[in-house]
């Protein structure tokens, strides 16, 4: 839960005409949070197997992680 709160705070730090250093730092932090959430989802899928997708919050979490991964993949190319 603390990662979600910290990620929300970091996302709220974006403002108009921010410095290049600040943009890069926030981007790195967002990549780090994306990795943390992805690892969490993978661990939960391994632990719960098919039961993982029977819980609504897990489906929501997986959807957010998957969409984040897709957008990060598109951003790289």
PDB file of N, CA, C and O in Angstrom:
ATOM      1  N   UNK A   1       0.824  -1.189   0.000  1.00  0.00           N
ATOM      2  CA  UNK A   1       0.000   0.000   0.000  1.00  0.00           C
ATOM      3  C   UNK A   1       0.868   1.253   0.000  1.00  0.00           C
ATOM      4  O   UNK A   1       0.526   2.257  -0.624  1.00  0.00           O
ATOM      5  N   UNK A   2       1.989   1.184   0.701  1.00  0.00           N
ATOM      6  CA  UNK A   2       2.867   2.353   0.759  1.00  0.00           C
ATOM      7  C   UNK A   2       3.450   2.671  -0.621  1.00  0.00           C
ATOM      8  O   UNK A   2       3.658   3.840  -0.946  1.00  0.00           O
ATOM      9  N   UNK A   3       3.714   1.647  -1.434  1.00  0.00           N
ATOM     10  CA  UNK A   3       4.218   1.898  -2.795  1.00  0.00           C
ATOM     11  C   UNK A   3       3.173   2.631  -3.630  1.00  0.00           C
ATOM     12  O   UNK A   3       3.521   3.509  -4.420  1.00  0.00           O
ATOM     13  N   UNK A   4       1.916   2.286  -3.469  1.00  0.00           N
ATOM     14  CA  UNK A   4       0.853   2.953  -4.224  1.00  0.00           C
ATOM     15  C   UNK A   4       0.772   4.421  -3.821  1.00  0.00           C
ATOM     16  O   UNK A   4       0.650   5.296  -4.678  1.00  0.00           O
ATOM     17  N   UNK A   5       0.839   4.692  -2.527  1.00  0.00           N
ATOM     18  CA  UNK A   5       0.784   6.075  -2.040  1.00  0.00           C
ATOM     19  C   UNK A   5       1.996   6.864  -2.523  1.00  0.00           C
ATOM     20  O   UNK A   5       1.855   7.991  -2.999  1.00  0.00           O
ATOM     21  N   UNK A   6       3.191   6.275  -2.402  1.00  0.00           N
ATOM     22  CA  UNK A   6       4.400   6.965  -2.867  1.00  0.00           C
ATOM     23  C   UNK A   6       4.361   7.208  -4.373  1.00  0.00           C
ATOM     24  O   UNK A   6       4.772   8.270  -4.841  1.00  0.00           O
ATOM     25  N   UNK A   7       3.872   6.241  -5.126  1.00  0.00           N
ATOM     26  CA  UNK A   7       3.764   6.402  -6.572  1.00  0.00           C
ATOM     27  C   UNK A   7       2.797   7.535  -6.914  1.00  0.00           C
ATOM     28  O   UNK A   7       3.063   8.320  -7.825  1.00  0.00           O
ATOM     29  N   UNK A   8       1.697   7.626  -6.205  1.00  0.00           N
ATOM     30  CA  UNK A   8       0.734   8.704  -6.426  1.00  0.00           C
ATOM     31  C   UNK A   8       1.355  10.069  -6.134  1.00  0.00           C
ATOM     32  O   UNK A   8       1.134  11.028  -6.874  1.00  0.00           O
ATOM     33  N   UNK A   9       2.116  10.149  -5.076  1.00  0.00           N
ATOM     34  CA  UNK A   9       2.792  11.406  -4.732  1.00  0.00           C
ATOM     35  C   UNK A   9       3.789  11.792  -5.821  1.00  0.00           C
ATOM     36  O   UNK A   9       3.851  12.952  -6.229  1.00  0.00           O
ATOM     37  N   UNK A  10       4.564  10.824  -6.287  1.00  0.00           N
ATOM     38  CA  UNK A  10       5.551  11.108  -7.338  1.00  0.00           C
ATOM     39  C   UNK A  10       4.855  11.570  -8.616  1.00  0.00           C
ATOM     40  O   UNK A  10       5.314  12.506  -9.271  1.00  0.00           O
ATOM     41  N   UNK A  11       3.754  10.918  -8.969  1.00  0.00           N
ATOM     42  CA  UNK A  11       3.027  11.334 -10.175  1.00  0.00           C
ATOM     43  C   UNK A  11       2.455  12.737 -10.027  1.00  0.00           C
ATOM     44  O   UNK A  11       2.298  13.447 -11.020  1.00  0.00           O
ATOM     45  N   UNK A  12       2.141  13.145  -8.802  1.00  0.00           N
ATOM     46  CA  UNK A  12       1.597  14.479  -8.558  1.00  0.00           C
ATOM     47  C   UNK A  12       2.683  15.561  -8.611  1.00  0.00           C
ATOM     48  O   UNK A  12       2.363  16.749  -8.621  1.00  0.00           O
ATOM     49  N   UNK A  13       3.952  15.167  -8.644  1.00  0.00           N
ATOM     50  CA  UNK A  13       5.050  16.134  -8.653  1.00  0.00           C
ATOM     51  C   UNK A  13       5.300  16.749 -10.025  1.00  0.00           C
ATOM     52  O   UNK A  13       6.151  17.630 -10.154  1.00  0.00           O
ATOM     53  N   UNK A  14       4.592  16.313 -11.032  1.00  0.00           N
ATOM     54  CA  UNK A  14       4.794  16.832 -12.387  1.00  0.00           C
ATOM     55  C   UNK A  14       4.134  18.202 -12.502  1.00  0.00           C
ATOM     56  O   UNK A  14       2.993  18.387 -12.080  1.00  0.00           O
ATOM     57  N   UNK A  15       4.856  19.156 -13.074  1.00  0.00           N
ATOM     58  CA  UNK A  15       4.301  20.484 -13.282  1.00  0.00           C
ATOM     59  C   UNK A  15       4.821  21.075 -14.578  1.00  0.00           C
ATOM     60  O   UNK A  15       5.786  20.575 -15.156  1.00  0.00           O
ATOM     61  N   UNK A  16       4.181  22.140 -15.032  1.00  0.00           N
ATOM     62  CA  UNK A  16       4.563  22.813 -16.267  1.00  0.00           C
ATOM     63  C   UNK A  16       5.940  23.444 -16.115  1.00  0.00           C
ATOM     64  O   UNK A  16       6.255  24.039 -15.085  1.00  0.00           O
ATOM     65  N   UNK A  17       6.743  23.307 -17.141  1.00  0.00           N
ATOM     66  CA  UNK A  17       8.068  23.935 -17.222  1.00  0.00           C
ATOM     67  C   UNK A  17       9.027  23.447 -16.122  1.00  0.00           C
ATOM     68  O   UNK A  17       9.813  24.227 -15.584  1.00  0.00           O
ATOM     69  N   UNK A  18       8.952  22.156 -15.799  1.00  0.00           N
ATOM     70  CA  UNK A  18       9.875  21.610 -14.807  1.00  0.00           C
ATOM     71  C   UNK A  18      11.239  21.392 -15.455  1.00  0.00           C
ATOM     72  O   UNK A  18      11.354  21.331 -16.679  1.00  0.00           O
ATOM     73  N   UNK A  19      12.248  21.279 -14.635  1.00  0.00           N
ATOM     74  CA  UNK A  19      13.600  21.119 -15.147  1.00  0.00           C
ATOM     75  C   UNK A  19      13.779  19.734 -15.773  1.00  0.00           C
ATOM     76  O   UNK A  19      13.042  18.795 -15.472  1.00  0.00           O
ATOM     77  N   UNK A  20      14.772  19.637 -16.647  1.00  0.00           N
ATOM     78  CA  UNK A  20      15.048  18.360 -17.308  1.00  0.00           C
ATOM     79  C   UNK A  20      15.478  17.306 -16.286  1.00  0.00           C
ATOM     80  O   UNK A  20      15.113  16.136 -16.400  1.00  0.00           O
ATOM     81  N   UNK A  21      16.243  17.722 -15.306  1.00  0.00           N
ATOM     82  CA  UNK A  21      16.704  16.802 -14.258  1.00  0.00           C
ATOM     83  C   UNK A  21      15.522  16.236 -13.482  1.00  0.00           C
ATOM     84  O   UNK A  21      15.481  15.042 -13.185  1.00  0.00           O
ATOM     85  N   UNK A  22      14.568  17.091 -13.156  1.00  0.00           N
ATOM     86  CA  UNK A  22      13.386  16.641 -12.413  1.00  0.00           C
ATOM     87  C   UNK A  22      12.565  15.675 -13.253  1.00  0.00           C
ATOM     88  O   UNK A  22      12.091  14.660 -12.742  1.00  0.00           O
ATOM     89  N   UNK A  23      12.389  15.980 -14.546  1.00  0.00           N
ATOM     90  CA  UNK A  23      11.655  15.078 -15.443  1.00  0.00           C
ATOM     91  C   UNK A  23      12.306  13.704 -15.481  1.00  0.00           C
ATOM     92  O   UNK A  23      11.627  12.681 -15.385  1.00  0.00           O
ATOM     93  N   UNK A  24      13.627  13.688 -15.622  1.00  0.00           N
ATOM     94  CA  UNK A  24      14.358  12.418 -15.695  1.00  0.00           C
ATOM     95  C   UNK A  24      14.250  11.645 -14.387  1.00  0.00           C
ATOM     96  O   UNK A  24      14.082  10.425 -14.400  1.00  0.00           O
ATOM     97  N   UNK A  25      14.344  12.343 -13.261  1.00  0.00           N
ATOM     98  CA  UNK A  25      14.244  11.679 -11.960  1.00  0.00           C
ATOM     99  C   UNK A  25      12.865  11.060 -11.767  1.00  0.00           C
ATOM    100  O   UNK A  25      12.750   9.921 -11.315  1.00  0.00           O
ATOM    101  N   UNK A  26      11.821  11.806 -12.109  1.00  0.00           N
ATOM    102  CA  UNK A  26      10.455  11.286 -11.969  1.00  0.00           C
ATOM    103  C   UNK A  26      10.238  10.104 -12.902  1.00  0.00           C
ATOM    104  O   UNK A  26       9.576   9.134 -12.535  1.00  0.00           O
ATOM    105  N   UNK A  27      10.793  10.181 -14.104  1.00  0.00           N
ATOM    106  CA  UNK A  27      10.660   9.073 -15.050  1.00  0.00           C
ATOM    107  C   UNK A  27      11.328   7.806 -14.523  1.00  0.00           C
ATOM    108  O   UNK A  27      10.762   6.718 -14.628  1.00  0.00           O
ATOM    109  N   UNK A  28      12.509   7.937 -13.966  1.00  0.00           N
ATOM    110  CA  UNK A  28      13.219   6.787 -13.394  1.00  0.00           C
ATOM    111  C   UNK A  28      12.437   6.205 -12.216  1.00  0.00           C
ATOM    112  O   UNK A  28      12.314   4.987 -12.086  1.00  0.00           O
ATOM    113  N   UNK A  29      11.912   7.076 -11.365  1.00  0.00           N
ATOM    114  CA  UNK A  29      11.130   6.614 -10.225  1.00  0.00           C
ATOM    115  C   UNK A  29       9.872   5.886 -10.698  1.00  0.00           C
ATOM    116  O   UNK A  29       9.496   4.860 -10.132  1.00  0.00           O
ATOM    117  N   UNK A  30       9.220   6.419 -11.740  1.00  0.00           N
ATOM    118  CA  UNK A  30       8.022   5.751 -12.275  1.00  0.00           C
ATOM    119  C   UNK A  30       8.364   4.390 -12.868  1.00  0.00           C
ATOM    120  O   UNK A  30       7.599   3.440 -12.697  1.00  0.00           O
ATOM    121  N   UNK A  31       9.498   4.271 -13.561  1.00  0.00           N
ATOM    122  CA  UNK A  31       9.934   2.965 -14.074  1.00  0.00           C
ATOM    123  C   UNK A  31      10.166   1.993 -12.913  1.00  0.00           C
ATOM    124  O   UNK A  31       9.820   0.815 -12.999  1.00  0.00           O
ATOM    125  N   UNK A  32      10.750   2.497 -11.840  1.00  0.00           N
ATOM    126  CA  UNK A  32      11.013   1.654 -10.669  1.00  0.00           C
ATOM    127  C   UNK A  32       9.702   1.142 -10.068  1.00  0.00           C
ATOM    128  O   UNK A  32       9.582  -0.041  -9.751  1.00  0.00           O
ATOM    129  N   UNK A  33       8.731   2.028  -9.915  1.00  0.00           N
ATOM    130  CA  UNK A  33       7.432   1.597  -9.391  1.00  0.00           C
ATOM    131  C   UNK A  33       6.758   0.609 -10.338  1.00  0.00           C
ATOM    132  O   UNK A  33       6.144  -0.357  -9.886  1.00  0.00           O
ATOM    133  N   UNK A  34       6.865   0.836 -11.628  1.00  0.00           N
ATOM    134  CA  UNK A  34       6.283  -0.102 -12.601  1.00  0.00           C
ATOM    135  C   UNK A  34       6.912  -1.480 -12.437  1.00  0.00           C
ATOM    136  O   UNK A  34       6.217  -2.494 -12.497  1.00  0.00           O
ATOM    137  N   UNK A  35       8.228  -1.517 -12.231  1.00  0.00           N
ATOM    138  CA  UNK A  35       8.916  -2.795 -12.025  1.00  0.00           C
ATOM    139  C   UNK A  35       8.454  -3.465 -10.730  1.00  0.00           C
ATOM    140  O   UNK A  35       8.234  -4.676 -10.699  1.00  0.00           O
ATOM    141  N   UNK A  36       8.310  -2.688  -9.678  1.00  0.00           N
ATOM    142  CA  UNK A  36       7.856  -3.232  -8.396  1.00  0.00           C
ATOM    143  C   UNK A  36       6.461  -3.839  -8.530  1.00  0.00           C
ATOM    144  O   UNK A  36       6.214  -4.946  -8.053  1.00  0.00           O
ATOM    145  N   UNK A  37       5.542  -3.106  -9.184  1.00  0.00           N
ATOM    146  CA  UNK A  37       4.180  -3.604  -9.339  1.00  0.00           C
ATOM    147  C   UNK A  37       4.133  -4.826 -10.255  1.00  0.00           C
ATOM    148  O   UNK A  37       3.323  -5.728 -10.043  1.00  0.00           O
ATOM    149  N   UNK A  38       4.995  -4.860 -11.268  1.00  0.00           N
ATOM    150  CA  UNK A  38       5.051  -6.013 -12.165  1.00  0.00           C
ATOM    151  C   UNK A  38       5.563  -7.248 -11.427  1.00  0.00           C
ATOM    152  O   UNK A  38       5.005  -8.337 -11.564  1.00  0.00           O
ATOM    153  N   UNK A  39       6.611  -7.074 -10.656  1.00  0.00           N
ATOM    154  CA  UNK A  39       7.162  -8.184  -9.873  1.00  0.00           C
ATOM    155  C   UNK A  39       6.127  -8.689  -8.875  1.00  0.00           C
ATOM    156  O   UNK A  39       5.987  -9.896  -8.679  1.00  0.00           O
ATOM    157  N   UNK A  40       5.404  -7.768  -8.244  1.00  0.00           N
ATOM    158  CA  UNK A  40       4.354  -8.168  -7.302  1.00  0.00           C
ATOM    159  C   UNK A  40       3.297  -9.017  -8.002  1.00  0.00           C
ATOM    160  O   UNK A  40       2.886 -10.051  -7.476  1.00  0.00           O
ATOM    161  N   UNK A  41       2.856  -8.590  -9.180  1.00  0.00           N
ATOM    162  CA  UNK A  41       1.832  -9.344  -9.914  1.00  0.00           C
ATOM    163  C   UNK A  41       2.350 -10.725 -10.308  1.00  0.00           C
ATOM    164  O   UNK A  41       1.626 -11.715 -10.203  1.00  0.00           O
ATOM    165  N   UNK A  42       3.590 -10.790 -10.757  1.00  0.00           N
ATOM    166  CA  UNK A  42       4.171 -12.077 -11.151  1.00  0.00           C
ATOM    167  C   UNK A  42       4.240 -13.035  -9.960  1.00  0.00           C
ATOM    168  O   UNK A  42       3.895 -14.211 -10.077  1.00  0.00           O
ATOM    169  N   UNK A  43       4.684 -12.523  -8.825  1.00  0.00           N
ATOM    170  CA  UNK A  43       4.782 -13.362  -7.625  1.00  0.00           C
ATOM    171  C   UNK A  43       3.399 -13.867  -7.202  1.00  0.00           C
ATOM    172  O   UNK A  43       3.240 -15.031  -6.835  1.00  0.00           O
ATOM    173  N   UNK A  44       2.402 -12.976  -7.257  1.00  0.00           N
ATOM    174  CA  UNK A  44       1.054 -13.388  -6.881  1.00  0.00           C
ATOM    175  C   UNK A  44       0.489 -14.411  -7.864  1.00  0.00           C
ATOM    176  O   UNK A  44      -0.200 -15.343  -7.449  1.00  0.00           O
ATOM    177  N   UNK A  45       0.766 -14.253  -9.148  1.00  0.00           N
ATOM    178  CA  UNK A  45       0.291 -15.227 -10.142  1.00  0.00           C
ATOM    179  C   UNK A  45       0.937 -16.587  -9.897  1.00  0.00           C
ATOM    180  O   UNK A  45       0.270 -17.619  -9.975  1.00  0.00           O
ATOM    181  N   UNK A  46       2.233 -16.586  -9.603  1.00  0.00           N
ATOM    182  CA  UNK A  46       2.925 -17.848  -9.307  1.00  0.00           C
ATOM    183  C   UNK A  46       2.343 -18.494  -8.045  1.00  0.00           C
ATOM    184  O   UNK A  46       2.137 -19.706  -7.996  1.00  0.00           O
ATOM    185  N   UNK A  47       2.085 -17.673  -7.036  1.00  0.00           N
ATOM    186  CA  UNK A  47       1.590 -18.216  -5.764  1.00  0.00           C
ATOM    187  C   UNK A  47       0.151 -18.727  -5.867  1.00  0.00           C
ATOM    188  O   UNK A  47      -0.165 -19.805  -5.364  1.00  0.00           O
ATOM    189  N   UNK A  48      -0.716 -17.954  -6.517  1.00  0.00           N
ATOM    190  CA  UNK A  48      -2.133 -18.302  -6.554  1.00  0.00           C
ATOM    191  C   UNK A  48      -2.553 -19.096  -7.783  1.00  0.00           C
ATOM    192  O   UNK A  48      -3.643 -19.667  -7.816  1.00  0.00           O
ATOM    193  N   UNK A  49      -1.693 -19.133  -8.789  1.00  0.00           N
ATOM    194  CA  UNK A  49      -1.977 -19.817 -10.055  1.00  0.00           C
ATOM    195  C   UNK A  49      -3.311 -19.323 -10.639  1.00  0.00           C
ATOM    196  O   UNK A  49      -3.517 -18.113 -10.720  1.00  0.00           O
ATOM    197  N   UNK A  50      -4.196 -20.198 -11.037  1.00  0.00           N
ATOM    198  CA  UNK A  50      -5.457 -19.801 -11.682  1.00  0.00           C
ATOM    199  C   UNK A  50      -6.387 -19.062 -10.712  1.00  0.00           C
ATOM    200  O   UNK A  50      -7.233 -18.277 -11.141  1.00  0.00           O
ATOM    201  N   UNK A  51      -6.234 -19.308  -9.431  1.00  0.00           N
ATOM    202  CA  UNK A  51      -7.073 -18.628  -8.435  1.00  0.00           C
ATOM    203  C   UNK A  51      -6.839 -17.117  -8.431  1.00  0.00           C
ATOM    204  O   UNK A  51      -7.695 -16.357  -7.977  1.00  0.00           O
ATOM    205  N   UNK A  52      -5.698 -16.686  -8.928  1.00  0.00           N
ATOM    206  CA  UNK A  52      -5.360 -15.258  -8.974  1.00  0.00           C
ATOM    207  C   UNK A  52      -6.442 -14.469  -9.706  1.00  0.00           C
ATOM    208  O   UNK A  52      -6.788 -13.363  -9.292  1.00  0.00           O
ATOM    209  N   UNK A  53      -6.973 -15.026 -10.783  1.00  0.00           N
ATOM    210  CA  UNK A  53      -7.928 -14.315 -11.612  1.00  0.00           C
ATOM    211  C   UNK A  53      -9.373 -14.455 -11.130  1.00  0.00           C
ATOM    212  O   UNK A  53     -10.293 -14.017 -11.822  1.00  0.00           O
ATOM    213  N   UNK A  54      -9.587 -15.051  -9.971  1.00  0.00           N
ATOM    214  CA  UNK A  54     -10.924 -15.139  -9.403  1.00  0.00           C
ATOM    215  C   UNK A  54     -11.240 -13.954  -8.498  1.00  0.00           C
ATOM    216  O   UNK A  54     -12.390 -13.762  -8.102  1.00  0.00           O
ATOM    217  N   UNK A  55     -10.243 -13.173  -8.176  1.00  0.00           N
ATOM    218  CA  UNK A  55     -10.413 -12.001  -7.308  1.00  0.00           C
ATOM    219  C   UNK A  55     -10.429 -10.735  -8.159  1.00  0.00           C
ATOM    220  O   UNK A  55      -9.528 -10.511  -8.967  1.00  0.00           O
ATOM    221  N   UNK A  56     -11.454  -9.912  -7.974  1.00  0.00           N
ATOM    222  CA  UNK A  56     -11.618  -8.699  -8.781  1.00  0.00           C
ATOM    223  C   UNK A  56     -10.428  -7.742  -8.663  1.00  0.00           C
ATOM    224  O   UNK A  56     -10.001  -7.159  -9.660  1.00  0.00           O
ATOM    225  N   UNK A  57      -9.896  -7.579  -7.457  1.00  0.00           N
ATOM    226  CA  UNK A  57      -8.760  -6.667  -7.273  1.00  0.00           C
ATOM    227  C   UNK A  57      -7.532  -7.160  -8.016  1.00  0.00           C
ATOM    228  O   UNK A  57      -6.762  -6.359  -8.547  1.00  0.00           O
ATOM    229  N   UNK A  58      -7.342  -8.466  -8.058  1.00  0.00           N
ATOM    230  CA  UNK A  58      -6.203  -9.010  -8.789  1.00  0.00           C
ATOM    231  C   UNK A  58      -6.354  -8.785 -10.293  1.00  0.00           C
ATOM    232  O   UNK A  58      -5.376  -8.488 -10.978  1.00  0.00           O
ATOM    233  N   UNK A  59      -7.566  -8.924 -10.799  1.00  0.00           N
ATOM    234  CA  UNK A  59      -7.808  -8.664 -12.224  1.00  0.00           C
ATOM    235  C   UNK A  59      -7.530  -7.195 -12.526  1.00  0.00           C
ATOM    236  O   UNK A  59      -6.887  -6.871 -13.524  1.00  0.00           O
ATOM    237  N   UNK A  60      -8.017  -6.308 -11.660  1.00  0.00           N
ATOM    238  CA  UNK A  60      -7.765  -4.872 -11.817  1.00  0.00           C
ATOM    239  C   UNK A  60      -6.264  -4.584 -11.779  1.00  0.00           C
ATOM    240  O   UNK A  60      -5.746  -3.861 -12.629  1.00  0.00           O
ATOM    241  N   UNK A  61      -5.574  -5.149 -10.797  1.00  0.00           N
ATOM    242  CA  UNK A  61      -4.130  -4.968 -10.647  1.00  0.00           C
ATOM    243  C   UNK A  61      -3.388  -5.463 -11.890  1.00  0.00           C
ATOM    244  O   UNK A  61      -2.503  -4.781 -12.406  1.00  0.00           O
ATOM    245  N   UNK A  62      -3.754  -6.651 -12.363  1.00  0.00           N
ATOM    246  CA  UNK A  62      -3.109  -7.214 -13.547  1.00  0.00           C
ATOM    247  C   UNK A  62      -3.353  -6.344 -14.777  1.00  0.00           C
ATOM    248  O   UNK A  62      -2.450  -6.149 -15.591  1.00  0.00           O
ATOM    249  N   UNK A  63      -4.561  -5.825 -14.913  1.00  0.00           N
ATOM    250  CA  UNK A  63      -4.884  -4.956 -16.048  1.00  0.00           C
ATOM    251  C   UNK A  63      -4.025  -3.696 -16.031  1.00  0.00           C
ATOM    252  O   UNK A  63      -3.495  -3.290 -17.065  1.00  0.00           O
ATOM    253  N   UNK A  64      -3.888  -3.080 -14.866  1.00  0.00           N
ATOM    254  CA  UNK A  64      -3.068  -1.878 -14.740  1.00  0.00           C
ATOM    255  C   UNK A  64      -1.609  -2.194 -15.063  1.00  0.00           C
ATOM    256  O   UNK A  64      -0.961  -1.435 -15.784  1.00  0.00           O
ATOM    257  N   UNK A  65      -1.092  -3.290 -14.545  1.00  0.00           N
ATOM    258  CA  UNK A  65       0.291  -3.686 -14.813  1.00  0.00           C
ATOM    259  C   UNK A  65       0.489  -3.968 -16.301  1.00  0.00           C
ATOM    260  O   UNK A  65       1.487  -3.544 -16.883  1.00  0.00           O
ATOM    261  N   UNK A  66      -0.448  -4.676 -16.918  1.00  0.00           N
ATOM    262  CA  UNK A  66      -0.336  -5.011 -18.339  1.00  0.00           C
ATOM    263  C   UNK A  66      -0.377  -3.754 -19.210  1.00  0.00           C
ATOM    264  O   UNK A  66       0.433  -3.607 -20.125  1.00  0.00           O
ATOM    265  N   UNK A  67      -1.313  -2.853 -18.930  1.00  0.00           N
ATOM    266  CA  UNK A  67      -1.412  -1.613 -19.710  1.00  0.00           C
ATOM    267  C   UNK A  67      -0.159  -0.759 -19.527  1.00  0.00           C
ATOM    268  O   UNK A  67       0.336  -0.169 -20.488  1.00  0.00           O
ATOM    269  N   UNK A  68       0.351  -0.692 -18.306  1.00  0.00           N
ATOM    270  CA  UNK A  68       1.594   0.043 -18.059  1.00  0.00           C
ATOM    271  C   UNK A  68       2.737  -0.556 -18.875  1.00  0.00           C
ATOM    272  O   UNK A  68       3.516   0.172 -19.490  1.00  0.00           O
ATOM    273  N   UNK A  69       2.832  -1.876 -18.878  1.00  0.00           N
ATOM    274  CA  UNK A  69       3.871  -2.552 -19.658  1.00  0.00           C
ATOM    275  C   UNK A  69       3.741  -2.272 -21.148  1.00  0.00           C
ATOM    276  O   UNK A  69       4.741  -2.059 -21.834  1.00  0.00           O
ATOM    277  N   UNK A  70       2.514  -2.271 -21.646  1.00  0.00           N
ATOM    278  CA  UNK A  70       2.293  -1.985 -23.069  1.00  0.00           C
ATOM    279  C   UNK A  70       2.730  -0.564 -23.398  1.00  0.00           C
ATOM    280  O   UNK A  70       3.438  -0.346 -24.382  1.00  0.00           O
ATOM    281  N   UNK A  71       2.315   0.407 -22.582  1.00  0.00           N
ATOM    282  CA  UNK A  71       2.685   1.795 -22.852  1.00  0.00           C
ATOM    283  C   UNK A  71       4.183   2.032 -22.717  1.00  0.00           C
ATOM    284  O   UNK A  71       4.761   2.797 -23.489  1.00  0.00           O
ATOM    285  N   UNK A  72       4.817   1.384 -21.745  1.00  0.00           N
ATOM    286  CA  UNK A  72       6.266   1.521 -21.627  1.00  0.00           C
ATOM    287  C   UNK A  72       6.966   0.896 -22.823  1.00  0.00           C
ATOM    288  O   UNK A  72       7.964   1.424 -23.313  1.00  0.00           O
ATOM    289  N   UNK A  73       6.438  -0.229 -23.290  1.00  0.00           N
ATOM    290  CA  UNK A  73       7.001  -0.862 -24.477  1.00  0.00           C
ATOM    291  C   UNK A  73       6.851   0.009 -25.707  1.00  0.00           C
ATOM    292  O   UNK A  73       7.770   0.092 -26.522  1.00  0.00           O
ATOM    293  N   UNK A  74       5.713   0.656 -25.854  1.00  0.00           N
ATOM    294  CA  UNK A  74       5.505   1.555 -26.993  1.00  0.00           C
ATOM    295  C   UNK A  74       6.382   2.798 -26.896  1.00  0.00           C
ATOM    296  O   UNK A  74       6.825   3.333 -27.912  1.00  0.00           O
ATOM    297  N   UNK A  75       6.631   3.251 -25.676  1.00  0.00           N
ATOM    298  CA  UNK A  75       7.454   4.445 -25.474  1.00  0.00           C
ATOM    299  C   UNK A  75       8.916   4.166 -25.864  1.00  0.00           C
ATOM    300  O   UNK A  75       9.609   5.054 -26.361  1.00  0.00           O
ATOM    301  N   UNK A  76       9.369   2.950 -25.638  1.00  0.00           N
ATOM    302  CA  UNK A  76      10.751   2.595 -25.949  1.00  0.00           C
ATOM    303  C   UNK A  76      10.966   2.602 -27.455  1.00  0.00           C
ATOM    304  O   UNK A  76      12.025   3.024 -27.922  1.00  0.00           O
ATOM    305  N   UNK A  77       9.979   2.142 -28.228  1.00  0.00           N
ATOM    306  CA  UNK A  77      10.108   2.093 -29.679  1.00  0.00           C
ATOM    307  C   UNK A  77       9.688   3.384 -30.235  1.00  0.00           C
ATOM    308  O   UNK A  77       9.715   3.571 -31.452  1.00  0.00           O
TER     309      UNK A  77
END
